Amino acid sequence: MSVERENLDDQLRRCLCIGIDLDMTLIDTRAATAHALRRVNERHGFGIDVEAVVSNLGPPLKQELSRWVAAESLDEAVRCFREYFLTEGLSHLTPLPGALLLASLLRDGDRRLVVITSRIPPIATACLKACGLEVSAIAGNVAGREKGPAIKAHSAAVYVGDHTLDMAGAQEANVPGIGVTTGSHTSADLRAAGATWVVDSLERLATAFA
């Protein structure tokens, strides 16, 4: 066992609360997001590049859509996206490998799992419910370094995420960032962004609590 693995396992065993990202960390939201964006394009003819958005889940949606949607139409585009995501997209969601096991092990061990995400709370809640994931709390509508105060407020000892922005949030909160390569960023990307550890799935984290 490597020194890094020993350090990660030891750190996790001491954690009473873990902060975690939603999109592409706990749940694969790509198909649901793509479906909702295509419906928005059909309704308004915006020409949003669906693949470009889906390949970089993590930044605030409004910020991403501003690349294709005029400022005066942004709020309507976001509203329509959320409508289609909630009414048609949820059936396209799947929990990522190890997500259900990790949540169950933490709950059974009287530890807390807190979702801190750029999604607004109602959508985050619906995503978790659709995938059968039970968490202790949700802090929504925050991205990048904005996640720092939420991580601190919930006393999360580490923050887990797939995006370089998630590592920025961990740094802002002054806690170790654990990168997971289930999203669009490589191990090198996540380490360059400040990740203390990088794993290939949540199954690896669950082994510390099994």
C-alpha positions as CSV (number, residue, x, y, z in Angstrom):
1,M,0.0,0.0,0.0
2,S,1.4,3.4,-1.0
3,V,2.0,6.2,1.6
4,E,-0.6,8.3,-0.2
5,R,-3.2,5.6,0.1
6,E,-2.4,5.1,3.8
7,N,-2.8,8.9,4.3
8,L,-6.1,9.0,2.4
9,D,-7.6,6.1,4.3
10,D,-6.5,7.5,7.7
11,Q,-7.9,11.0,6.8
12,L,-11.2,9.5,5.8
13,R,-11.6,7.3,8.8
14,R,-11.4,10.4,11.0
15,C,-14.0,12.3,9.0
16,L,-17.3,12.9,10.6
17,C,-18.6,14.9,7.6
18,I,-17.6,14.7,3.9
19,G,-18.5,17.4,1.5
20,I,-19.2,16.2,-2.1
21,D,-20.1,17.5,-5.5
22,L,-23.2,16.3,-7.4
23,D,-22.7,16.3,-11.2
24,M,-20.3,13.6,-12.3
25,T,-19.2,12.9,-8.8
26,L,-22.2,11.3,-7.2
27,I,-24.5,11.2,-10.2
28,D,-24.0,10.9,-13.9
29,T,-26.2,13.8,-15.1
30,R,-24.9,14.0,-18.7
31,A,-27.8,12.4,-20.4
32,A,-30.4,14.3,-18.4
33,T,-28.7,17.6,-19.0
34,A,-28.3,16.9,-22.7
35,H,-32.0,16.0,-23.0
36,A,-33.1,19.2,-21.3
37,L,-30.8,21.3,-23.4
38,R,-32.0,19.8,-26.6
39,R,-35.6,20.5,-25.6
40,V,-34.6,24.2,-24.9
41,N,-33.0,24.4,-28.3
42,E,-36.2,23.0,-29.9
43,R,-38.4,25.4,-28.0
44,H,-36.4,28.6,-28.6
45,G,-34.0,27.8,-31.5
46,F,-31.0,29.0,-29.5
47,G,-28.3,26.7,-31.0
48,I,-26.8,25.8,-27.7
49,D,-23.8,23.4,-28.2
50,V,-25.2,20.6,-26.1
51,E,-22.0,18.5,-26.2
52,A,-19.8,21.4,-25.1
53,V,-22.0,22.1,-22.1
54,V,-22.2,18.4,-21.1
55,S,-18.5,17.9,-21.5
56,N,-17.8,20.5,-18.8
57,L,-20.4,20.1,-16.1
58,G,-19.5,22.1,-13.1
59,P,-19.7,25.8,-13.8
60,P,-23.0,27.6,-13.2
61,L,-25.4,26.8,-16.0
62,K,-26.2,30.5,-16.7
63,Q,-22.6,31.2,-17.2
64,E,-22.2,28.3,-19.7
65,L,-25.4,29.2,-21.6
66,S,-24.2,32.8,-22.0
67,R,-21.8,31.5,-24.7
68,W,-24.8,30.9,-27.0
69,V,-27.8,32.8,-25.6
70,A,-28.2,36.5,-25.6
71,A,-28.2,38.2,-22.2
72,E,-31.9,39.2,-22.5
73,S,-32.9,35.6,-23.0
74,L,-30.6,33.9,-20.4
75,D,-33.1,33.8,-17.6
76,E,-35.8,32.2,-19.8
77,A,-33.3,29.7,-21.1
78,V,-32.3,28.7,-17.6
79,R,-36.0,28.5,-16.5
80,C,-36.9,26.3,-19.5
81,F,-33.9,24.1,-18.9
82,R,-34.9,23.5,-15.3
83,E,-38.4,22.7,-16.3
84,Y,-37.4,20.1,-18.8
85,F,-34.8,18.7,-16.5
86,L,-37.3,18.1,-13.7
87,T,-40.2,16.9,-15.9
88,E,-38.3,14.8,-18.4
89,G,-34.7,14.5,-17.5
90,L,-34.7,12.7,-14.1
91,S,-35.4,9.3,-15.7
92,H,-32.0,9.7,-17.5
93,L,-30.0,9.9,-14.3
94,T,-27.8,7.2,-12.9
95,P,-25.7,7.1,-9.7
96,L,-22.0,6.8,-10.4
97,P,-20.1,3.6,-9.2
98,G,-19.7,3.6,-5.5
99,A,-22.1,6.5,-4.8
100,L,-24.9,4.4,-3.2
101,L,-22.4,2.3,-1.2
102,L,-20.5,5.4,0.1
103,A,-23.7,7.1,1.2
104,S,-25.0,4.0,2.9
105,L,-21.7,3.3,4.8
106,L,-21.5,6.9,6.0
107,R,-25.1,6.9,7.1
108,D,-24.6,3.6,8.9
109,G,-21.5,4.9,10.6
110,D,-23.3,8.0,11.9
111,R,-21.2,10.2,9.6
112,R,-22.6,13.0,7.4
113,L,-22.5,13.3,3.6
114,V,-23.2,16.9,2.5
115,V,-23.8,17.7,-1.2
116,I,-22.4,21.1,-2.2
117,T,-23.2,21.9,-5.8
118,S,-23.8,24.5,-8.5
119,R,-27.3,23.0,-9.0
120,I,-30.1,24.8,-7.2
121,P,-31.4,22.9,-4.2
122,P,-34.7,21.8,-5.7
123,I,-33.0,20.2,-8.7
124,A,-30.2,18.7,-6.5
125,T,-32.9,17.2,-4.2
126,A,-34.8,15.7,-7.2
127,C,-31.6,14.2,-8.6
128,L,-30.7,12.5,-5.3
129,K,-34.3,11.2,-4.8
130,A,-34.4,9.8,-8.4
131,C,-31.2,7.9,-7.7
132,G,-32.1,6.7,-4.3
133,L,-29.3,8.6,-2.6
134,E,-29.8,9.8,1.0
135,V,-27.6,12.7,2.2
136,S,-27.4,14.7,5.3
137,A,-27.8,18.2,3.7
138,I,-27.6,20.1,0.5
139,A,-26.0,23.4,-0.2
140,G,-26.8,24.6,-3.7
141,N,-26.2,27.3,-6.3
142,V,-22.5,27.6,-5.5
143,A,-19.5,26.9,-7.7
144,G,-15.7,27.1,-7.5
145,R,-14.4,29.1,-4.5
146,E,-18.0,30.0,-3.6
147,K,-18.2,26.4,-2.3
148,G,-15.7,27.3,0.4
149,P,-18.1,28.9,2.9
150,A,-20.6,26.0,2.5
151,I,-17.8,23.5,3.1
152,K,-16.8,25.3,6.3
153,A,-20.4,25.9,7.5
154,H,-21.1,22.1,7.4
155,S,-17.7,21.3,9.0
156,A,-16.8,19.0,6.2
157,A,-13.3,17.6,6.7
158,V,-12.7,17.0,3.0
159,Y,-14.4,17.9,-0.3
160,V,-14.8,15.5,-3.1
161,G,-15.3,16.5,-6.7
162,D,-14.6,15.8,-10.3
163,H,-13.9,19.3,-11.5
164,T,-11.0,21.7,-11.1
165,L,-13.5,24.2,-9.7
166,D,-14.2,21.7,-6.9
167,M,-10.6,21.7,-5.9
168,A,-10.7,25.5,-5.8
169,G,-13.7,25.2,-3.4
170,A,-11.7,22.9,-1.2
171,Q,-8.7,25.3,-1.1
172,E,-11.0,28.2,-0.2
173,A,-12.3,26.1,2.8
174,N,-8.7,25.1,3.6
175,V,-9.6,21.4,3.6
176,P,-8.1,18.6,1.5
177,G,-9.6,18.2,-2.0
178,I,-10.2,14.7,-3.3
179,G,-10.4,14.6,-7.0
180,V,-12.4,11.8,-8.7
181,T,-11.8,11.2,-12.4
182,T,-15.4,10.3,-13.4
183,G,-15.9,13.7,-15.0
184,S,-14.1,15.6,-17.8
185,H,-10.8,16.2,-15.9
186,T,-7.8,14.0,-15.7
187,S,-5.8,13.1,-12.6
188,A,-3.1,15.6,-13.8
189,D,-5.8,18.3,-14.2
190,L,-7.1,17.8,-10.7
191,R,-3.7,17.7,-9.1
192,A,-2.7,20.9,-10.9
193,A,-5.8,22.5,-9.4
194,G,-4.8,21.5,-5.9
195,A,-6.2,18.0,-5.3
196,T,-4.5,16.4,-2.3
197,W,-5.6,12.9,-3.5
198,V,-7.1,11.6,-6.8
199,V,-9.2,8.4,-7.1
200,D,-10.9,6.8,-10.1
201,S,-14.3,6.3,-8.4
202,L,-16.2,6.6,-5.2
203,E,-15.8,2.9,-4.7
204,R,-12.2,3.7,-3.7
205,L,-13.5,6.1,-0.9
206,A,-16.0,3.6,0.3
207,T,-13.3,1.1,1.1
208,A,-12.2,3.4,3.9
209,F,-15.5,3.0,5.7
210,A,-16.4,-0.6,4.7
